[in-house]
Amino acid sequence: MADAPFFHDASGTVRFSVTVEGKDVSASIGRETLRYHYRTGEEADPLHTFGLHVEEMDAAVRRRLAQGSMESVMLRENDLRGPA
């Protein structure tokens, strides 16, 4: 079972894992990436924003892995699909 997502304050990222072929893969996405892509305010909780779009994050990690990325996957804005 994948670990629960959490906000890592020192790095400014939401850290999470995605289960792929029975293995948990570590991933993260930056607070700024979430803010810019989903157009939230500066005071928005990044963990809440992540939770609203968790399926998109999982899919982005799977695409990156399919393209040959190694663990741990750090999502960038261009990994997310289409306009928010």
N, C-alpha and C positions, 0 to 999 in steps of 0.2 A: 504494500500500500504506500502510495506517495505521501511524503511528509506534508503537513499543513503549511501553507504559505505564511511568510512573516516578513516584516519590514526590518531590514538591517540598516540602522541609522548611520553607522560609520561609513558605509559605502553609498548610502542613498538609494538602495535597490530593494525591490521586493524579490525575495528568494523563494523558490518553489521547486517542486519536482514533478515530472511527468512520467507515468509508467508506459514504457515502450517495450513490447515483446517480453513482458514479465520483469523488466529491469527498470528501477527508478533512475531517471536521468536528471541531474541538477541543472537548474536554469535560473536566470535572473533578468529583471528589467528595471531600468532606472526610473526614478521618480520623475525626472524631466521628460523622458520619453513618454511616460503615461500622461503627463500634463499636456505636452504639446500635441500628441496624437488625438487624445480624447477631449482636448480643449477645456480642461478643468481649471479652476482657480488655483492660485499659489498655495492656499490653505487647504486644498482638498487632500483627503487621506489617501495616499497611494495604495494602501492595502484594500481600501473600499473600491477604488477605481479598478484595480486588478480583479477583484471579485466580480464586478459587473461584466467583465470581459474575459473570464477565465478560459472559456472554450476557444476564443481567438488566440490566447497565449499558448494553449496546448497545441493547437494546430500549427502555429508559427514554429514552435520547438520541433515538432515532427518534420516540418518542411526543411528546417535547417539541418536536422540529422540526415534526412534523405539526400541532401546536397553534399554530405560528407563532413559536416561540422563535428567536432569532438566535444565531449562533455568537459566542462560545464558550458552550457549555451547562454550567451549574453545577448538578449534580444535588443535590436535597434529599431528605430522607427520604420525603416524600410522593410523590416521583416513583417510588419503588420499590413493587412490588406486594406486597400481602398480608403476613401475618406471616412473619417469617424462620424 
